[in-house]
Protein backbone atom coordinates (compact mmCIF):
# COMPACT_ATOMS: atom_id res chain seq x y z
CA UNK A 1 0.00 0.00 0.00
CA UNK A 2 2.80 2.39 0.97
CA UNK A 3 4.59 1.56 -2.29
CA UNK A 4 1.48 2.45 -4.27
CA UNK A 5 1.07 5.72 -2.40
CA UNK A 6 4.73 6.61 -2.95
CA UNK A 7 4.46 5.83 -6.67
CA UNK A 8 1.30 7.89 -6.94
CA UNK A 9 2.95 10.82 -5.17
CA UNK A 10 5.94 10.63 -7.49
CA UNK A 11 3.68 10.46 -10.53
CA UNK A 12 1.71 13.48 -9.32
CA UNK A 13 4.92 15.41 -8.72
CA UNK A 14 6.23 14.50 -12.17
CA UNK A 15 2.95 15.59 -13.73
CA UNK A 16 3.08 18.87 -11.82
CA UNK A 17 6.66 19.46 -12.95
CA UNK A 18 5.77 18.66 -16.54
CA UNK A 19 2.77 20.99 -16.38
CA UNK A 20 4.97 23.76 -14.96
CA UNK A 21 7.58 23.22 -17.67
CA UNK A 22 4.93 23.29 -20.38
CA UNK A 23 3.99 26.83 -19.32
CA UNK A 24 7.52 28.10 -19.89
CA UNK A 25 8.61 29.89 -23.01
CA UNK A 26 11.53 31.74 -24.53
CA UNK A 27 14.68 32.01 -22.41
CA UNK A 28 13.10 30.16 -19.48
CA UNK A 29 12.28 27.15 -21.64
CA UNK A 30 15.76 27.26 -23.21
CA UNK A 31 17.39 27.24 -19.76
CA UNK A 32 15.22 24.37 -18.54
CA UNK A 33 15.99 22.34 -21.68
CA UNK A 34 19.74 22.73 -21.07
CA UNK A 35 19.43 21.79 -17.39
CA UNK A 36 17.29 18.76 -18.18
CA UNK A 37 19.72 17.67 -20.88
CA UNK A 38 23.02 17.91 -18.97
CA UNK A 39 21.97 18.54 -15.35
CA UNK A 40 23.70 21.07 -13.08
CA UNK A 41 26.51 21.77 -15.61
CA UNK A 42 23.73 23.04 -17.90
CA UNK A 43 22.87 25.70 -15.32
CA UNK A 44 26.54 26.68 -15.25
CA UNK A 45 26.65 26.89 -19.05
CA UNK A 46 23.53 29.07 -19.12
CA UNK A 47 25.03 31.47 -16.56
CA UNK A 48 28.37 31.60 -18.42
CA UNK A 49 26.48 32.63 -21.56
CA UNK A 50 24.48 35.16 -19.51
CA UNK A 51 27.75 36.83 -18.51
CA UNK A 52 28.84 37.09 -22.14
CA UNK A 53 25.43 38.22 -23.39
CA UNK A 54 23.83 40.45 -20.72
CA UNK A 55 20.37 40.39 -22.37
CA UNK A 56 20.13 36.80 -21.08
CA UNK A 57 18.69 37.40 -17.59
CA UNK A 58 20.34 35.63 -14.66
CA UNK A 59 17.24 36.67 -12.70
CA UNK A 60 15.33 34.04 -14.69
CA UNK A 61 18.00 31.36 -15.07
CA UNK A 62 19.07 31.22 -11.40
CA UNK A 63 15.59 30.78 -9.85
CA UNK A 64 14.90 28.14 -12.49
CA UNK A 65 18.07 26.33 -11.44
CA UNK A 66 16.80 26.40 -7.85
CA UNK A 67 13.38 25.19 -8.94
CA UNK A 68 14.91 22.36 -10.96
CA UNK A 69 17.06 21.40 -7.97
CA UNK A 70 13.96 21.31 -5.75
CA UNK A 71 12.53 18.67 -8.11
CA UNK A 72 15.55 16.42 -7.61
CA UNK A 73 17.03 16.77 -11.10
CA UNK A 74 20.26 17.71 -9.34
CA UNK A 75 21.26 18.84 -5.86
CA UNK A 76 21.10 22.34 -4.39
CA UNK A 77 24.84 22.40 -3.72
CA UNK A 78 25.47 21.31 -7.31
CA UNK A 79 23.30 24.18 -8.54
CA UNK A 80 25.26 26.72 -6.48
CA UNK A 81 28.66 25.31 -7.45
CA UNK A 82 27.96 25.11 -11.17
CA UNK A 83 26.22 28.48 -11.49
CA UNK A 84 29.08 30.16 -9.63
CA UNK A 85 31.62 28.35 -11.82
CA UNK A 86 29.68 29.52 -14.88
CA UNK A 87 29.77 33.11 -13.59
CA UNK A 88 33.54 32.93 -13.12
CA UNK A 89 34.18 31.41 -16.57
CA UNK A 90 32.07 34.07 -18.30
CA UNK A 91 33.75 36.85 -16.29
CA UNK A 92 37.21 35.50 -17.16
CA UNK A 93 36.44 35.68 -20.88
CA UNK A 94 35.47 39.35 -20.55
CA UNK A 95 38.52 39.99 -18.36
CA UNK A 96 40.59 38.58 -21.23
CA UNK A 97 38.87 40.97 -23.65
CA UNK A 98 39.78 43.88 -21.38
CA UNK A 99 43.38 42.68 -21.04
CA UNK A 100 43.65 42.39 -24.84
CA UNK A 101 42.17 45.86 -25.28
CA UNK A 102 44.61 47.40 -22.79
CA UNK A 103 45.18 51.03 -21.87
CA UNK A 104 46.74 52.08 -25.19
CA UNK A 105 43.85 50.80 -27.32
CA UNK A 106 41.31 52.16 -24.84
CA UNK A 107 42.87 55.64 -25.00
CA UNK A 108 43.01 55.47 -28.80
CA UNK A 109 39.32 54.51 -28.96
CA UNK A 110 38.37 57.24 -26.47
CA UNK A 111 40.10 59.85 -28.63
CA UNK A 112 37.81 58.89 -31.55
CA UNK A 113 34.52 58.91 -29.61
CA UNK A 114 32.57 62.19 -29.71
CA UNK A 115 32.27 64.03 -26.37
CA UNK A 116 34.89 61.78 -24.75
CA UNK A 117 38.27 63.18 -23.70
CA UNK A 118 41.29 61.03 -22.98
CA UNK A 119 41.31 62.80 -19.60
CA UNK A 120 38.04 61.02 -18.83
CA UNK A 121 39.76 57.69 -19.38
CA UNK A 122 42.59 58.75 -17.08
CA UNK A 123 40.13 59.73 -14.33
CA UNK A 124 38.26 56.45 -14.74
CA UNK A 125 41.54 54.57 -14.51
CA UNK A 126 42.47 56.45 -11.33
CA UNK A 127 39.03 55.74 -9.85
CA UNK A 128 39.32 52.03 -10.63
CA UNK A 129 42.76 51.99 -9.07
CA UNK A 130 41.24 53.24 -5.80
CA UNK A 131 37.96 51.31 -5.81
CA UNK A 132 38.51 48.41 -8.21
CA UNK A 133 38.16 45.67 -5.60
CA UNK A 134 34.80 46.96 -4.37
CA UNK A 135 33.65 47.60 -7.92
CA UNK A 136 34.33 44.02 -8.99
CA UNK A 137 32.80 42.47 -5.85
CA UNK A 138 29.62 44.55 -5.67
CA UNK A 139 29.38 44.86 -9.44
CA UNK A 140 28.65 41.12 -9.57
CA UNK A 141 25.35 41.90 -7.81
CA UNK A 142 24.13 44.66 -10.14
CA UNK A 143 22.25 43.82 -13.37
CA UNK A 144 24.09 44.71 -16.60
CA UNK A 145 27.23 45.73 -14.65
CA UNK A 146 27.64 42.06 -13.64
CA UNK A 147 29.20 41.46 -17.03
CA UNK A 148 30.69 44.85 -17.90
CA UNK A 149 32.77 45.24 -14.73
CA UNK A 150 35.09 42.44 -15.87
CA UNK A 151 36.34 44.50 -18.83
CA UNK A 152 37.90 47.42 -16.89
CA UNK A 153 39.37 44.85 -14.49
CA UNK A 154 41.14 43.32 -17.49
CA UNK A 155 42.19 46.69 -18.89
CA UNK A 156 43.73 47.63 -15.55
CA UNK A 157 45.32 44.17 -15.29
CA UNK A 158 43.93 43.48 -11.84
CA UNK A 159 45.87 40.43 -10.55
CA UNK A 160 44.04 37.34 -11.82
CA UNK A 161 43.98 35.67 -8.39
CA UNK A 162 42.35 38.77 -6.91
CA UNK A 163 39.86 39.04 -9.76
CA UNK A 164 38.94 35.35 -9.37
CA UNK A 165 38.49 35.70 -5.61
CA UNK A 166 36.29 38.80 -5.84
CA UNK A 167 34.28 37.46 -8.77
CA UNK A 168 33.74 34.08 -7.11
CA UNK A 169 32.59 35.51 -3.78
CA UNK A 170 30.43 38.22 -5.33
CA UNK A 171 28.85 35.75 -7.75
CA UNK A 172 28.26 33.21 -4.98
CA UNK A 173 26.32 35.79 -2.96
CA UNK A 174 24.18 36.82 -5.94
CA UNK A 175 23.62 33.25 -7.17
CA UNK A 176 22.76 31.93 -3.71
CA UNK A 177 20.00 34.52 -3.24
CA UNK A 178 18.29 33.64 -6.51
CA UNK A 179 18.91 29.89 -6.51
CA UNK A 180 17.58 29.54 -2.95
CA UNK A 181 14.58 31.69 -3.85
CA UNK A 182 13.71 29.37 -6.72
CA UNK A 183 14.39 26.32 -4.57
CA UNK A 184 12.04 27.32 -1.77
CA UNK A 185 9.38 29.03 -3.88
CA UNK A 186 9.04 25.95 -6.09
CA UNK A 187 6.23 26.43 -8.61
CA UNK A 188 6.14 30.13 -7.72
CA UNK A 189 9.80 30.69 -8.72
CA UNK A 190 8.67 33.37 -11.21
CA UNK A 191 7.78 35.69 -8.29
CA UNK A 192 11.52 36.39 -7.99
CA UNK A 193 11.62 37.49 -11.61
CA UNK A 194 9.05 40.24 -11.09
CA UNK A 195 11.00 41.81 -8.19
CA UNK A 196 14.32 41.45 -10.01
CA UNK A 197 12.78 43.02 -13.11
CA UNK A 198 11.81 46.11 -11.11
CA UNK A 199 15.34 46.33 -9.67
CA UNK A 200 16.87 46.03 -13.13
CA UNK A 201 14.61 48.76 -14.53
CA UNK A 202 15.61 51.07 -11.67
CA UNK A 203 19.30 50.43 -12.36
CA UNK A 204 18.85 51.05 -16.09
CA UNK A 205 16.87 54.25 -15.42
CA UNK A 206 19.61 55.55 -13.11
CA UNK A 207 22.26 54.75 -15.73
CA UNK A 208 20.27 56.48 -18.50
CA UNK A 209 19.82 59.61 -16.37
CA UNK A 210 23.51 59.61 -15.40
CA UNK A 211 24.59 59.25 -19.04
CA UNK A 212 22.20 62.04 -20.11
CA UNK A 213 23.58 64.36 -17.43
CA UNK A 214 27.14 63.50 -18.43
CA UNK A 215 26.44 64.16 -22.14
CA UNK A 216 24.77 67.50 -21.40
CA UNK A 217 27.70 68.50 -19.18
CA UNK A 218 30.18 67.59 -21.92
CA UNK A 219 28.23 69.57 -24.52
CA UNK A 220 28.07 72.61 -22.22
CA UNK A 221 31.80 72.34 -21.50
CA UNK A 222 32.63 72.14 -25.19
CA UNK A 223 30.44 75.13 -26.01
CA UNK A 224 32.09 77.19 -23.29
CA UNK A 225 35.48 76.17 -24.61
CA UNK A 226 34.51 77.24 -28.13
CA UNK A 227 33.31 80.62 -26.88
CA UNK A 228 36.50 81.29 -24.94
CA UNK A 229 38.93 83.45 -26.99
CA UNK A 230 42.12 81.60 -27.84
C-alpha positions in Angstrom: 0.0 0.0 0.0 2.8 2.4 1.0 4.6 1.6 -2.3 1.5 2.4 -4.3 1.1 5.7 -2.4 4.7 6.6 -2.9 4.5 5.8 -6.7 1.3 7.9 -6.9 3.0 10.8 -5.2 5.9 10.6 -7.5 3.7 10.5 -10.5 1.7 13.5 -9.3 4.9 15.4 -8.7 6.2 14.5 -12.2 3.0 15.6 -13.7 3.1 18.9 -11.8 6.7 19.5 -12.9 5.8 18.7 -16.5 2.8 21.0 -16.4 5.0 23.8 -15.0 7.6 23.2 -17.7 4.9 23.3 -20.4 4.0 26.8 -19.3 7.5 28.1 -19.9 8.6 29.9 -23.0 11.5 31.7 -24.5 14.7 32.0 -22.4 13.1 30.2 -19.5 12.3 27.1 -21.6 15.8 27.3 -23.2 17.4 27.2 -19.8 15.2 24.4 -18.5 16.0 22.3 -21.7 19.7 22.7 -21.1 19.4 21.8 -17.4 17.3 18.8 -18.2 19.7 17.7 -20.9 23.0 17.9 -19.0 22.0 18.5 -15.4 23.7 21.1 -13.1 26.5 21.8 -15.6 23.7 23.0 -17.9 22.9 25.7 -15.3 26.5 26.7 -15.2 26.6 26.9 -19.1 23.5 29.1 -19.1 25.0 31.5 -16.6 28.4 31.6 -18.4 26.5 32.6 -21.6 24.5 35.2 -19.5 27.8 36.8 -18.5 28.8 37.1 -22.1 25.4 38.2 -23.4 23.8 40.5 -20.7 20.4 40.4 -22.4 20.1 36.8 -21.1 18.7 37.4 -17.6 20.3 35.6 -14.7 17.2 36.7 -12.7 15.3 34.0 -14.7 18.0 31.4 -15.1 19.1 31.2 -11.4 15.6 30.8 -9.9 14.9 28.1 -12.5 18.1 26.3 -11.4 16.8 26.4 -7.9 13.4 25.2 -8.9 14.9 22.4 -11.0 17.1 21.4 -8.0 14.0 21.3 -5.7 12.5 18.7 -8.1 15.6 16.4 -7.6 17.0 16.8 -11.1 20.3 17.7 -9.3 21.3 18.8 -5.9 21.1 22.3 -4.4 24.8 22.4 -3.7 25.5 21.3 -7.3 23.3 24.2 -8.5 25.3 26.7 -6.5 28.7 25.3 -7.4 28.0 25.1 -11.2 26.2 28.5 -11.5 29.1 30.2 -9.6 31.6 28.4 -11.8 29.7 29.5 -14.9 29.8 33.1 -13.6 33.5 32.9 -13.1 34.2 31.4 -16.6 32.1 34.1 -18.3 33.8 36.8 -16.3 37.2 35.5 -17.2 36.4 35.7 -20.9 35.5 39.4 -20.6 38.5 40.0 -18.4 40.6 38.6 -21.2 38.9 41.0 -23.7 39.8 43.9 -21.4 43.4 42.7 -21.0 43.6 42.4 -24.8 42.2 45.9 -25.3 44.6 47.4 -22.8 45.2 51.0 -21.9 46.7 52.1 -25.2 43.9 50.8 -27.3 41.3 52.2 -24.8 42.9 55.6 -25.0 43.0 55.5 -28.8 39.3 54.5 -29.0 38.4 57.2 -26.5 40.1 59.8 -28.6 37.8 58.9 -31.5 34.5 58.9 -29.6 32.6 62.2 -29.7 32.3 64.0 -26.4 34.9 61.8 -24.7 38.3 63.2 -23.7 41.3 61.0 -23.0 41.3 62.8 -19.6 38.0 61.0 -18.8 39.8 57.7 -19.4 42.6 58.7 -17.1 40.1 59.7 -14.3 38.3 56.5 -14.7 41.5 54.6 -14.5 42.5 56.4 -11.3 39.0 55.7 -9.8 39.3 52.0 -10.6 42.8 52.0 -9.1 41.2 53.2 -5.8 38.0 51.3 -5.8 38.5 48.4 -8.2 38.2 45.7 -5.6 34.8 47.0 -4.4 33.6 47.6 -7.9 34.3 44.0 -9.0 32.8 42.5 -5.9 29.6 44.5 -5.7 29.4 44.9 -9.4 28.6 41.1 -9.6 25.3 41.9 -7.8 24.1 44.7 -10.1 22.2 43.8 -13.4 24.1 44.7 -16.6 27.2 45.7 -14.7 27.6 42.1 -13.6 29.2 41.5 -17.0 30.7 44.8 -17.9 32.8 45.2 -14.7 35.1 42.4 -15.9 36.3 44.5 -18.8 37.9 47.4 -16.9 39.4 44.9 -14.5 41.1 43.3 -17.5 42.2 46.7 -18.9 43.7 47.6 -15.5 45.3 44.2 -15.3 43.9 43.5 -11.8 45.9 40.4 -10.5 44.0 37.3 -11.8 44.0 35.7 -8.4 42.4 38.8 -6.9 39.9 39.0 -9.8 38.9 35.4 -9.4 38.5 35.7 -5.6 36.3 38.8 -5.8 34.3 37.5 -8.8 33.7 34.1 -7.1 32.6 35.5 -3.8 30.4 38.2 -5.3 28.9 35.7 -7.8 28.3 33.2 -5.0 26.3 35.8 -3.0 24.2 36.8 -5.9 23.6 33.2 -7.2 22.8 31.9 -3.7 20.0 34.5 -3.2 18.3 33.6 -6.5 18.9 29.9 -6.5 17.6 29.5 -3.0 14.6 31.7 -3.9 13.7 29.4 -6.7 14.4 26.3 -4.6 12.0 27.3 -1.8 9.4 29.0 -3.9 9.0 26.0 -6.1 6.2 26.4 -8.6 6.1 30.1 -7.7 9.8 30.7 -8.7 8.7 33.4 -11.2 7.8 35.7 -8.3 11.5 36.4 -8.0 11.6 37.5 -11.6 9.1 40.2 -11.1 11.0 41.8 -8.2 14.3 41.4 -10.0 12.8 43.0 -13.1 11.8 46.1 -11.1 15.3 46.3 -9.7 16.9 46.0 -13.1 14.6 48.8 -14.5 15.6 51.1 -11.7 19.3 50.4 -12.4 18.9 51.0 -16.1 16.9 54.2 -15.4 19.6 55.6 -13.1 22.3 54.8 -15.7 20.3 56.5 -18.5 19.8 59.6 -16.4 23.5 59.6 -15.4 24.6 59.3 -19.0 22.2 62.0 -20.1 23.6 64.4 -17.4 27.1 63.5 -18.4 26.4 64.2 -22.1 24.8 67.5 -21.4 27.7 68.5 -19.2 30.2 67.6 -21.9 28.2 69.6 -24.5 28.1 72.6 -22.2 31.8 72.3 -21.5 32.6 72.1 -25.2 30.4 75.1 -26.0 32.1 77.2 -23.3 35.5 76.2 -24.6 34.5 77.2 -28.1 33.3 80.6 -26.9 36.5 81.3 -24.9 38.9 83.5 -27.0 42.1 81.6 -27.8 
